[in-house]
Amino acid sequence: WRARAAAPPHDVGLVFEGEQGGPGAGKRIVLVSGDEEYRSEEALPQLAKILSQRHGFHCTVLFAIDPESGEIDPENVSNIPGLESLQSADLMIIATRFRNLADEQMRHVVEYVEAGKPVIGMRTATHAFNIPAGAKFGRYGWKSKAEGYEGGFGRQVLGETWIAHHGKHKHESTRGMIVDPDHPIVRGIGEGDIWGTTDVYQVRLPLPGDSHPVVLGAVLDGMEPDDPPVTDGRNEPMMPIAWTRTYEGGRVFTTTMGAATDLLSEGVRRMLVNATYWCLGMESEIEPDADVSLVGDFEPTPYGFGDFVPGRKPADYR
C-alpha cells in the first residue's frame, strides 16, 4: 500500500490520505509549516507521510507560499493558504515562526484554537506569530501584552513564548532526558533515544497552568549524540523540551525540538507520533514498537536562515 497524495484547491498544499483500517482512520490532521530557519517545509511533509502511511491518519500539509509564483517561500510571513482546512481538522500540528497572516487566514487558526481542539507545537511555534498589538488578532503575537493573553499564542496555548537560546546555537546539541517514564508520549522510547542538533530553548520555570514536563533537555558539549553534557551549570536544572498541557479543554503537546534534521532521530519521530495519539485521546493505542520509520528518501536541508531550497512547490514533496 502507498499513501495517495493529492493537492488541495489551488495547489497550495498536500493531502495524504491515510491507510484504510489504520488506527488513525477517520482522523484528520492539518500540519502548518512556515518558518525561515528550521525547514518546517521539509519536516512536516515527512511527518505527514509517517502519520498517514504508517498509522492511517488523513493529513493535510500547508506551506508559506509566494502568491505570484505559487512556490514555497518560508520568508513570506504573511501568506499560508489553505488554513480553512482547519475547519474539519481533529488536530493541528504547527511549526511556524513569526508569521503575520492576513485576518482571513488567521481567523481559521484562532477559531480552531479557541474551540478547544488539540494542538501540537514544534520548535518555533512558541513564537509562531508576530502580529502587531493593534491588529485584530494581535493577542496571538509572541510579544502580546493583552490582558489575559500575555505572551500570545506561545505562552497562553503552548506554555511558553520565545525567551532565548539556552544551548549554544549550532554548537551544542540536545539529548532528551525522560522525566516521566510512565507517560504514553514516551512509550517505547529509551533514555538517550531523543536527540537532535537543535539546541535547548530557555523557558521560564515553572511552566504555567497545568503544564507537565515529560522530557528535559541536556545541553551537550558538541553536535554528536554521544557528546557529554556541559558542566557550566546550564543543566542545573535542565529546561523542559517536551511537555503537555490543556487549553480550553483541548490537549496540547509542545516540544522545542522539531527542525527537519531532528526527524532523523527515531526517538524524536516516535515522540511526535505518540503525541499525536495522545492529543487525540488515543493513548491506549500507542504501541511501543509501532512503525515510525521514514517514508521514502529524506535528506533534510541543514537549518539556517536563507538556506531553504528555492523553486519548490508543494507537489514536489509528494
C-alpha positions in Angstrom: 0.0 0.0 0.0 1.2 3.5 -0.7 -0.2 6.8 0.7 -2.1 8.6 -2.0 -1.1 12.3 -2.2 -3.1 15.0 -3.9 -3.1 18.8 -3.8 -6.0 20.7 -2.2 -7.6 23.5 -4.2 -5.2 25.9 -5.9 -2.2 23.6 -5.3 -1.4 25.4 -2.1 -0.6 22.3 0.0 -0.6 18.5 0.0 -3.2 15.9 1.1 -2.0 12.5 2.2 -5.0 10.1 2.6 -4.5 7.7 5.4 -4.3 3.9 5.1 -7.7 2.4 5.4 -8.0 0.4 8.6 -5.1 2.0 10.3 -5.5 3.2 13.9 -5.9 6.8 12.7 -8.5 6.1 10.1 -11.2 8.8 10.1 -9.0 11.4 12.0 -7.9 14.5 10.1 -4.6 16.3 10.8 -3.6 19.7 9.4 0.1 20.4 9.6 1.0 24.1 9.2 4.6 24.9 8.2 6.1 28.3 7.7 9.5 29.3 9.3 12.6 30.8 7.8 15.1 28.7 9.7 14.3 25.1 10.7 12.9 23.8 7.4 9.4 23.0 8.5 8.5 22.9 4.8 10.6 19.7 4.7 9.9 18.3 8.2 6.1 18.4 8.1 5.6 16.6 4.8 7.8 13.7 6.1 5.9 13.7 9.4 2.6 13.6 7.4 3.8 10.7 5.4 4.7 8.7 8.5 1.3 9.5 10.1 -0.7 8.7 7.0 1.2 5.7 5.6 2.2 4.1 8.9 -0.8 5.0 11.1 -3.7 5.8 8.8 -4.3 9.5 9.6 -5.6 11.8 6.9 -3.0 14.6 6.7 -3.0 18.0 5.0 0.2 19.9 4.9 0.2 23.7 4.3 3.1 26.0 3.4 4.1 29.6 3.2 3.5 30.4 -0.4 4.6 33.2 -2.8 1.3 34.2 -4.2 2.8 35.2 -7.6 4.8 32.1 -8.4 3.0 29.5 -6.3 6.3 28.4 -4.9 7.1 27.7 -1.3 8.7 30.7 0.3 9.4 30.4 4.0 10.4 34.1 4.1 6.9 35.2 3.1 5.5 35.7 6.6 2.0 36.8 5.5 0.6 34.0 3.4 -0.3 30.4 4.3 -3.2 29.5 2.1 -5.4 26.6 2.8 -6.0 27.2 6.5 -9.7 26.7 6.0 -8.8 23.0 6.2 -8.7 23.5 10.0 -12.5 23.7 10.0 -12.7 19.9 9.7 -9.4 19.1 11.5 -9.2 16.9 14.6 -5.6 18.0 15.3 -3.4 20.9 14.3 0.4 20.4 14.2 2.1 23.8 13.8 5.7 24.7 13.2 5.6 28.4 12.1 7.8 31.3 13.1 7.0 35.0 13.4 4.0 34.9 11.0 1.8 37.9 10.4 -1.0 36.5 8.5 -4.0 38.3 6.9 -7.0 38.3 9.2 -9.0 36.0 6.9 -6.2 33.3 7.2 -5.5 33.9 10.9 -9.2 33.6 11.7 -9.1 29.9 10.9 -6.3 29.3 13.4 -8.0 31.4 16.1 -11.4 29.7 15.7 -9.7 26.2 15.8 -7.7 27.0 18.9 -10.5 28.8 20.8 -12.8 25.8 20.1 -10.5 23.8 22.5 -9.2 21.4 19.8 -5.9 19.7 20.3 -2.6 21.2 19.2 1.0 20.1 18.7 3.5 22.9 18.6 7.0 22.2 17.3 10.2 24.3 17.9 9.5 27.9 16.8 5.7 27.5 17.3 6.5 29.1 20.7 6.9 32.3 18.7 4.5 31.3 15.9 3.1 34.7 15.3 4.4 38.2 15.1 1.2 40.2 14.9 1.1 44.0 15.9 -0.7 44.8 19.1 -3.3 46.9 17.4 -4.3 44.2 14.9 -7.5 42.2 15.1 -5.6 39.1 16.4 -2.7 41.0 18.0 -3.2 39.0 21.2 -1.7 36.0 19.4 1.6 37.8 18.7 4.6 36.4 20.6 5.1 39.7 22.4 1.5 40.2 23.3 0.8 42.2 26.4 -3.0 41.9 26.1 -4.6 41.3 29.5 -5.1 37.6 29.9 -3.1 36.8 26.8 0.4 37.9 27.8 3.0 36.1 25.6 0.5 35.4 22.9 -0.3 32.0 21.4 3.1 30.6 22.6 2.7 31.4 26.2 -1.1 31.0 26.5 -1.7 28.0 24.4 1.6 26.1 24.1 3.0 27.1 27.5 5.9 29.4 26.6 6.8 32.2 24.1 10.3 32.9 22.8 12.8 33.6 25.5 16.3 32.8 24.4 18.7 30.0 23.3 19.8 28.0 26.3 22.2 25.9 24.4 24.8 27.4 22.1 23.1 27.6 18.7 24.7 25.3 16.1 27.4 24.3 18.6 25.6 22.4 21.4 23.1 19.7 20.6 20.3 18.3 22.7 19.8 14.9 24.4 16.3 14.2 25.7 16.1 13.1 29.4 12.8 11.4 30.2 11.4 12.8 33.4 8.0 11.0 33.3 8.7 7.5 32.0 5.1 6.4 32.6 3.7 9.0 30.2 2.2 7.5 27.0 4.1 10.0 24.9 7.4 8.4 25.7 6.2 4.8 25.4 8.8 2.8 23.5 11.5 5.5 23.9 14.6 4.7 25.8 17.0 7.1 27.6 19.1 8.9 25.0 16.8 7.9 22.1 15.7 11.5 21.7 18.5 13.6 20.2 18.8 16.4 17.8 21.3 19.0 16.6 19.0 21.8 17.6 19.9 23.5 20.9 17.8 23.7 24.0 15.5 26.7 24.3 15.2 28.6 27.5 11.8 28.6 29.2 10.6 30.1 32.5 10.1 27.7 35.3 7.7 26.6 36.4 5.7 26.4 33.2 2.2 27.9 33.5 -1.0 26.3 34.5 -1.3 22.6 34.2 1.8 22.2 32.1 3.5 18.9 32.7 7.1 18.3 31.7 7.7 14.9 30.0 11.2 15.3 28.6 14.0 17.5 29.8 16.9 18.7 27.5 20.5 18.1 28.4 22.8 20.6 26.7 25.6 18.6 25.1 29.1 19.8 24.6 29.1 19.2 20.9 27.0 18.2 18.0 27.1 14.4 18.3 24.6 12.2 20.2 27.4 10.7 22.4 28.9 14.1 23.4 28.9 14.7 27.2 26.6 17.3 28.9 28.1 20.7 29.5 29.3 21.3 33.1 28.9 25.0 33.4 25.6 24.9 35.3 23.1 25.2 32.4 21.9 21.7 33.1 21.1 22.5 36.7 18.2 22.5 36.3 17.6 21.2 32.8 15.0 23.0 30.7 11.9 21.1 29.6 11.9 20.3 25.9 8.6 18.5 25.7 5.5 19.0 27.9 1.8 18.5 27.9 -1.0 20.9 29.0 -4.5 21.8 28.1 -6.1 24.9 26.5 -9.8 25.4 26.6 -10.1 21.8 27.5 -8.1 20.6 24.4 -4.9 18.6 24.8 -1.7 20.4 23.9 1.8 19.0 23.4 4.8 21.3 22.9 8.3 20.4 22.0 11.1 22.8 21.4 12.7 20.3 19.1 11.5 19.8 15.6 13.9 21.0 12.9 13.8 18.8 9.8 17.1 17.4 10.8 15.7 16.3 14.2 13.4 13.9 12.4 16.4 11.8 11.5 16.3 10.7 15.2 13.9 7.8 15.7 13.3 8.9 19.2 12.1 12.3 18.0 9.8 10.7 15.4 8.3 8.3 18.0 7.7 11.2 20.4 5.8 13.1 17.8 3.8 10.1 16.6 3.0 9.2 20.2 2.0 12.8 21.0 -0.4 12.7 18.0 -2.2 9.7 19.5 -2.2 11.3 23.0 -3.6 14.6 21.8 -6.4 12.8 20.1 -7.3 10.8 23.2 -5.9 7.6 21.6 -3.1 6.8 24.1 -4.5 3.3 24.6 -3.5 2.6 21.0 0.2 3.7 21.3 2.3 0.6 20.7 5.9 0.8 21.9 7.2 -0.8 18.8 4.9 1.0 16.3 6.5 1.8 12.9 7.8 5.3 12.9 10.4 4.7 10.1 11.0 7.4 7.5 8.9 7.2 4.3 10.9 7.4 1.1 14.1 9.4 0.7 14.6 12.0 3.3 17.8 14.1 3.3 16.7 17.3 5.2 18.4 20.6 4.4 20.5 21.8 7.4 18.8 24.6 9.3 19.8 28.2 8.8 18.4 31.5 7.6 18.3 31.8 3.8 19.1 28.1 3.3 15.7 26.9 2.1 15.7 25.2 -1.3 14.2 27.7 -3.7 11.8 27.0 -6.6 9.9 24.2 -4.9 6.2 23.8 -5.0 4.0 21.7 -2.6 3.7 19.0 -5.3 7.5 18.5 -5.1 7.0 16.9 -1.6 4.6 14.2 -2.8 
